Amino acid sequence: MAMWRKIALTSCVGLSLVLAGCGGGSETSSSGGTAAAVPSEPITIEYWHVNSQDFGGEGVKELVKRFNELHTDIQVLEKYQPGNYAGLLQKAQAAISGNHPPDVAQVGYNFISYVTENVPYTPVEEVAKQDAKEPNFIQDNFLPNILELGQTKDGKVVGLPYSVSNPVMYYNADLLKQVGWDADQPPKTWEEVQKLSELVRDKTGNYGLYIQEPPDNWAQYALAKSNGGEWLTSENGTPKAAFDSPETVETFQMIGDMVKDKRALHAKWEEGLQAFSSGKVAMVITTIAKRESLQQQSKFDLRTALFPTFGEKKRSVPAGGNALFIFSKDPKKQAAAWEFIKFMESPESLAVWTKATGYLPPRKGVAEDPNGLKPFLETNPLMKPALEQMADVIPWVNFPGPSGLQAEQALIDARDEILSGTSDAQAAIKKAVDKVNKLIQ
């Protein structure tokens, strides 16, 4: 607790200085000087997030509770928003239009461009510069390649990277042994994934594979990129959908065929993960951020492996997760929001967050700190593949323009048509490309 109190004292000093700079007022001290006025009522701010009960929700509650206990001048209300990042953004836009914006909110990395182009916000680096105590907090604690996740094309840090993940393969080692597969040698390629899935279906009647299906295309982007495909290109400065390439169509058709012959499961994200945890699926491709919940729910020998490759092609996995954005319009609430963000990005808070989810810490040095996460990471082998894949991480492509959310949905619709068997990959993807091009151009 002593460490948390030290953090709180630092935050309180920083906040009082920032509030003074934002017009918070001053009062004459007994020695004749001036001191920053302390607000008579605590500033209340809202933190919007996508973390449900089985996806880090308890970690959010714990961190907010600690922050509120350590601060008398700020109180944070955490608000879970369903529908993942797209759902949160839609509700945030409505709240902003009604002049009741969330003060701090998680924004998925694939929606950075959409927010900066279409939603009123205050760049986090501008608020950070007003911090008299730690004006260089961002530059001192984050590596350039991590900051890129929350930057615009001109290099401005608009949101501070918070949750960082990549997709890994979780597998039921007991089920692999049951069908005669060496559990110490999980599939390394998609060809092997298909072979094992066939064995599981034929010998147990269970499914071999489930690939996450939330309202986004993160996992599908990893598949396409690892097979040499792409989402977007540019012609004479104009963005153009490019996911109708043979490489991308091949990946969608592969999964569609596996679902059709019952080697793979087609289900909503929560249902798919529950099927895996209950032993009805051998392998699941999902975020390392689901590590804690799957570890708690699975009663079998749970293991993780690297994201499979397409033969000798280079593995490319998009960075998942979110950056923390400030949507407050009130300077005092902006200052309070920044203090909360610094708290959430402290080594102690990031350790709590990683243990509660599986997200990788964005701040440099936290994973290697012997007094921080290093012991946990060294003793939790499920985290190893995600750490090894950091060299393969690429940015998650953003659909540009005011219709970016609709463009993302068009591709989700195509995915669902393919997996439900109502359309083959070529036709569904062609329809989605035509729609996306109209939306983004």
C-alpha positions in Angstrom: 0.0 0.0 0.0 2.9 2.3 0.6 3.8 2.3 -3.1 0.2 3.2 -4.0 0.2 6.1 -1.5 3.4 7.4 -3.1 1.7 7.3 -6.5 -1.3 9.1 -5.0 0.8 11.9 -3.5 2.6 12.4 -6.8 -0.7 12.6 -8.6 -2.3 15.0 -6.2 0.7 17.4 -6.5 0.6 17.2 -10.3 -3.2 17.7 -10.4 -3.1 20.8 -8.1 -0.4 22.4 -10.3 -2.3 21.6 -13.5 -5.6 22.9 -12.1 -3.9 26.1 -11.1 -2.6 26.5 -14.7 -6.2 25.8 -16.0 -7.7 28.7 -14.0 -8.4 26.7 -10.9 -7.7 29.9 -8.8 -5.3 30.5 -6.0 -5.4 31.6 -2.4 -2.9 33.5 -0.1 -1.0 31.2 2.2 -0.1 32.1 5.8 3.5 32.9 4.7 2.2 35.6 2.3 2.7 33.5 -0.9 0.1 31.9 -3.0 -0.9 28.3 -3.2 -3.2 26.4 -5.6 -6.7 26.3 -4.4 -8.0 22.8 -3.5 -11.5 22.2 -4.9 -14.2 21.9 -2.2 -15.9 19.1 -4.1 -14.0 16.3 -5.8 -14.0 16.3 -9.6 -16.0 13.4 -10.9 -15.0 11.9 -14.3 -16.3 8.9 -16.3 -14.1 6.2 -17.7 -15.7 4.2 -20.5 -14.3 0.8 -21.3 -15.2 -2.5 -23.2 -14.1 -4.9 -20.4 -17.0 -7.2 -19.5 -17.0 -9.4 -16.4 -15.0 -12.2 -18.1 -12.8 -9.8 -20.1 -10.9 -7.8 -17.4 -14.0 -6.2 -15.8 -12.8 -7.1 -12.3 -9.4 -5.6 -13.1 -11.1 -2.3 -14.1 -13.1 -2.2 -10.9 -10.0 -2.9 -8.8 -7.9 -0.2 -10.4 -10.7 2.4 -10.2 -11.3 1.5 -6.5 -7.6 2.0 -5.7 -7.5 5.3 -7.5 -10.6 6.6 -5.8 -9.3 5.5 -2.4 -6.0 7.3 -3.0 -7.6 10.6 -4.2 -9.8 13.1 -2.4 -9.8 15.5 -5.3 -10.9 13.1 -8.1 -13.5 10.4 -8.2 -13.8 8.0 -11.2 -17.0 6.3 -12.3 -16.2 3.3 -14.6 -18.8 2.4 -17.2 -18.8 -0.7 -19.2 -20.0 -0.3 -22.8 -21.1 -3.4 -24.8 -20.5 -3.9 -28.5 -16.7 -3.7 -28.2 -15.0 -0.6 -29.6 -17.5 0.1 -32.3 -20.3 0.0 -29.8 -18.5 2.3 -27.4 -17.8 4.8 -30.1 -21.4 4.9 -31.3 -22.5 5.6 -27.7 -19.7 8.1 -27.2 -20.7 10.1 -30.2 -24.3 10.3 -29.0 -23.1 11.4 -25.5 -20.8 14.0 -27.1 -23.6 15.3 -29.2 -25.7 15.7 -26.0 -22.8 17.6 -24.3 -22.1 14.7 -21.9 -18.9 13.2 -23.2 -17.0 10.4 -21.4 -13.9 12.0 -19.9 -11.6 9.1 -20.6 -12.4 6.2 -23.0 -10.8 3.3 -24.6 -10.5 3.6 -28.4 -9.5 0.5 -30.4 -6.4 1.0 -32.5 -8.4 0.3 -35.6 -10.6 3.4 -34.9 -7.8 5.9 -34.2 -8.2 7.5 -37.7 -12.0 7.5 -37.4 -12.0 9.3 -34.1 -9.4 11.9 -35.1 -11.3 12.7 -38.2 -14.8 12.7 -36.9 -15.1 12.9 -33.1 -14.3 16.0 -30.9 -11.5 15.1 -28.6 -8.4 16.7 -27.0 -5.0 15.1 -27.9 -3.6 13.5 -24.9 -0.1 15.0 -25.5 -1.6 18.5 -25.3 -3.1 17.8 -21.8 0.2 16.1 -20.7 2.2 19.2 -21.6 0.2 21.1 -18.9 1.4 18.7 -16.2 3.9 20.9 -14.3 5.2 17.8 -12.3 5.8 15.4 -15.3 5.6 17.3 -18.6 7.6 14.6 -20.4 5.8 11.6 -19.0 4.9 10.3 -22.4 8.3 10.7 -24.0 10.1 9.3 -20.9 8.1 6.1 -20.6 7.0 4.9 -24.0 9.0 3.5 -26.9 8.4 5.2 -30.3 7.0 2.1 -32.0 4.4 1.7 -29.2 3.5 5.4 -29.4 2.8 5.0 -33.1 -0.3 2.9 -32.1 -1.9 6.1 -30.7 -0.5 8.6 -33.2 -1.9 10.4 -36.2 0.1 10.4 -39.5 1.8 13.6 -38.5 3.2 12.0 -35.3 0.8 13.7 -32.8 0.0 11.4 -29.8 -3.7 11.7 -29.7 -4.4 8.7 -27.5 -2.0 7.0 -25.1 -1.5 3.3 -25.8 -2.8 1.3 -22.9 -3.8 -2.3 -23.7 -1.6 -4.1 -26.2 -2.3 -7.6 -27.4 -1.8 -10.0 -30.3 -3.6 -13.1 -31.4 -2.3 -16.5 -30.2 -3.5 -20.1 -30.4 -4.9 -21.6 -27.2 -5.2 -25.3 -27.3 -6.6 -28.2 -25.2 -3.6 -30.4 -24.7 -5.7 -33.3 -23.3 -7.9 -33.3 -26.4 -4.8 -33.4 -28.6 -3.4 -36.4 -26.7 -6.8 -38.1 -27.0 -6.7 -38.0 -30.9 -3.0 -39.1 -31.0 -1.4 -35.7 -31.6 1.8 -34.8 -29.7 0.6 -32.0 -27.3 4.2 -30.7 -27.1 4.2 -30.1 -30.8 1.0 -28.0 -31.6 0.2 -27.1 -35.2 2.6 -24.5 -36.5 1.0 -24.0 -39.9 -2.6 -23.7 -41.2 -2.1 -26.9 -43.1 -1.4 -28.7 -39.8 -4.4 -26.9 -38.1 -6.7 -28.3 -40.8 -5.3 -31.8 -40.3 -5.7 -31.7 -36.5 -9.2 -30.3 -36.9 -10.1 -33.2 -39.1 -8.7 -35.7 -36.5 -10.7 -34.1 -33.7 -13.9 -34.1 -35.7 -13.5 -37.8 -36.8 -12.3 -39.2 -33.5 -14.3 -37.2 -30.9 -17.2 -35.5 -32.7 -15.9 -32.2 -31.4 -14.7 -29.1 -33.3 -11.1 -28.7 -34.1 -11.0 -24.9 -34.3 -12.7 -21.7 -33.4 -11.5 -18.2 -34.5 -12.9 -15.3 -32.5 -15.9 -13.5 -34.0 -16.4 -10.2 -32.1 -17.8 -7.2 -34.0 -14.4 -6.6 -35.7 -12.1 -8.2 -38.2 -8.9 -8.3 -36.1 -8.3 -12.0 -36.4 -9.2 -12.1 -40.0 -6.7 -9.3 -40.7 -4.0 -11.5 -39.1 -5.0 -14.3 -41.4 -4.9 -12.2 -44.5 -1.7 -10.4 -43.7 0.1 -13.7 -42.8 -0.9 -15.1 -46.2 0.3 -12.0 -48.0 -3.0 -10.2 -48.3 -3.9 -6.6 -47.5 -6.9 -4.5 -46.4 -6.2 -1.2 -48.1 -4.1 0.3 -50.8 -3.9 3.8 -52.3 -4.2 5.0 -55.8 -3.2 8.6 -56.5 -3.7 9.4 -52.9 -7.2 7.8 -52.8 -7.7 4.9 -50.5 -9.0 1.7 -52.1 -10.2 -1.6 -50.6 -7.8 -4.4 -51.4 -9.1 -7.4 -49.5 -10.4 -9.1 -52.7 -6.9 -10.3 -53.5 -6.5 -14.1 -54.0 -4.5 -14.4 -50.8 -7.3 -12.8 -48.7 -10.1 -14.6 -50.4 -8.2 -17.9 -49.9 -8.1 -17.4 -46.1 -11.8 -16.6 -45.8 -12.7 -19.6 -48.0 -10.4 -21.8 -45.9 -12.3 -21.0 -42.7 -15.6 -21.2 -44.5 -14.9 -24.7 -45.7 -13.8 -25.8 -42.3 -17.0 -24.6 -40.8 -19.0 -26.2 -43.6 -17.6 -29.7 -42.9 -17.7 -29.2 -39.1 -14.0 -29.0 -38.5 -14.4 -25.5 -37.2 -17.1 -23.7 -35.1 -19.0 -20.6 -36.2 -20.4 -18.8 -33.2 -20.5 -15.5 -31.4 -17.3 -14.7 -29.5 -18.6 -15.5 -26.0 -20.2 -18.7 -27.2 -17.1 -19.9 -29.0 -14.9 -19.3 -26.0 -17.3 -21.1 -23.8 -17.4 -24.1 -26.1 -13.6 -24.2 -26.0 -13.5 -23.9 -22.2 -16.0 -26.7 -21.9 -13.9 -29.0 -24.0 -15.9 -29.0 -27.2 -13.2 -27.3 -29.3 -9.5 -28.2 -29.5 -8.0 -24.9 -30.6 -9.1 -21.3 -30.5 -7.5 -18.2 -32.1 -8.1 -15.2 -29.9 -6.4 -12.4 -28.1 -3.8 -13.0 -25.4 -6.0 -10.6 -23.4 -8.4 -13.5 -22.8 -5.6 -15.4 -21.0 -6.9 -14.9 -17.5 -10.6 -15.7 -18.2 -9.7 -18.9 -20.2 -7.2 -19.9 -17.6 -9.9 -19.6 -14.9 -12.7 -21.4 -16.9 -10.8 -24.3 -18.5 -10.5 -27.5 -16.5 -8.1 -29.2 -18.8 -4.4 -28.8 -19.7 -4.6 -25.3 -21.3 -1.6 -24.2 -23.4 -0.8 -21.5 -25.9 1.2 -21.5 -29.2 2.3 -19.0 -31.8 -0.2 -17.8 -34.4 0.0 -20.4 -37.2 1.7 -19.5 -40.5 0.9 -20.2 -44.1 3.9 -22.4 -44.9 7.1 -20.4 -44.9 5.3 -17.0 -45.3 6.1 -14.5 -42.6 3.8 -14.3 -39.6 2.1 -10.8 -39.4 -0.2 -10.2 -36.4 -2.0 -6.8 -35.8 -1.7 -5.0 -32.5 -5.0 -5.3 -30.7 -6.1 -3.4 -27.7 -6.8 0.3 -27.2 -5.4 3.8 -26.4 -6.9 6.0 -23.7 -8.5 9.2 -25.2 -9.6 12.3 -23.5 -13.0 13.6 -24.6 -13.6 16.1 -21.7 -14.2 19.7 -22.8 -13.7 21.2 -19.3 -10.0 22.0 -18.6 -10.3 20.8 -15.0 -11.8 17.5 -16.0 -9.1 17.1 -18.7 -6.5 17.6 -16.0 -8.2 15.0 -13.8 -8.5 12.7 -16.7 -4.8 12.9 -17.3 -4.0 12.1 -13.6 -6.2 9.0 -14.0 -4.4 8.0 -17.2 -1.0 8.4 -15.5 -2.3 6.2 -12.7 -3.5 3.5 -15.1 -0.2 3.6 -16.9 1.9 3.3 -13.8 4.0 0.1 -13.5 2.0 -1.1 -10.5 -1.4 -0.6 -12.3 -0.1 -2.2 -15.5 1.0 -5.2 -13.5 -2.6 -5.5 -12.1 -4.0 -5.1 -15.6 -1.7 -7.8 -17.2 -2.5 -10.3 -14.5 -6.2 -9.6 -14.7 -6.3 -10.0 -18.5 -3.2 -11.0 -20.4 -2.6 -7.7 -22.1 1.0 -6.8 -22.6 2.3 -3.7 -20.9 2.8 -0.7 -23.3 5.2 1.1 -21.0 8.9 0.4 -21.4 10.6 -1.5 -18.7 7.5 -2.9 -17.0 7.8 -6.4 -18.4 11.5 -6.6 -17.4 11.1 -5.1 -14.0 12.1 -7.7 -11.3 9.8 -5.9 -8.9 7.0 -5.6 -11.5 5.8 -8.1 -14.1 9.0 -10.1 -14.8 8.4 -12.8 -12.1 4.8 -13.2 -13.3 5.7 -13.4 -17.0 8.5 -15.9 -16.3 6.1 -18.2 -14.3 3.1 -18.0 -16.7 4.0 -19.9 -19.8 0.7 -19.0 -21.5 2.1 -15.5 -22.0 5.2 -16.7 -23.8 3.9 -16.9 -27.4 2.5 -13.3 -27.3 5.8 -12.0 -26.0 7.7 -13.9 -28.7 5.3 -12.5 -31.4 6.0 -8.9 -30.6 8.5 -8.8 -33.4 5.8 -9.8 -35.8 3.3 -7.2 -34.7 2.0 -4.7 -37.3 -0.5 -1.8 -37.0 -4.2 -2.6 -37.3 -5.5 -0.9 -40.5 -8.0 1.9 -40.0 -10.8 2.5 -42.6 -10.6 6.2 -43.2 -13.4 8.8 -43.5 -16.7 9.5 -41.7 -18.0 6.1 -42.8 -15.2 4.1 -41.3 -17.6 2.3 -38.9 -19.8 1.3 -41.7 -16.8 0.1 -43.8 -15.7 -2.2 -40.9 -19.3 -3.5 -40.6 -19.4 -4.4 -44.3 -16.4 -6.7 -43.9 -17.9 -8.2 -40.7 -21.1 -8.9 -42.7 -19.0 -10.6 -45.4 -17.3 -12.8 -42.8 -20.6 -13.8 -41.4 -22.1 -14.7 -44.8 -19.1 -16.9 -45.6 -19.1 -18.7 -42.2 -22.9 -19.2 -42.2 -22.7 -20.7 -45.7 -25.0 -18.2 -47.4 -22.2 -17.1 -49.8 -18.8 -18.2 -51.0 -15.8 -16.1 -50.2 -15.3 -14.7 -53.7 -18.9 -13.3 -53.9 -19.1 -12.0 -50.4 -15.8 -10.3 -50.5 -16.5 -8.7 -53.9 -19.7 -7.3 -52.6 -17.9 -6.0 -49.5 -15.2 -4.4 -51.5 -17.7 -2.5 -53.7 -19.5 -1.2 -50.6 -16.3 -0.2 -48.8 -14.9 1.6 -51.7 -18.1 3.7 -52.0 -17.9 4.5 -48.2 -14.3 5.4 -48.0 -13.9 7.3 -51.2 
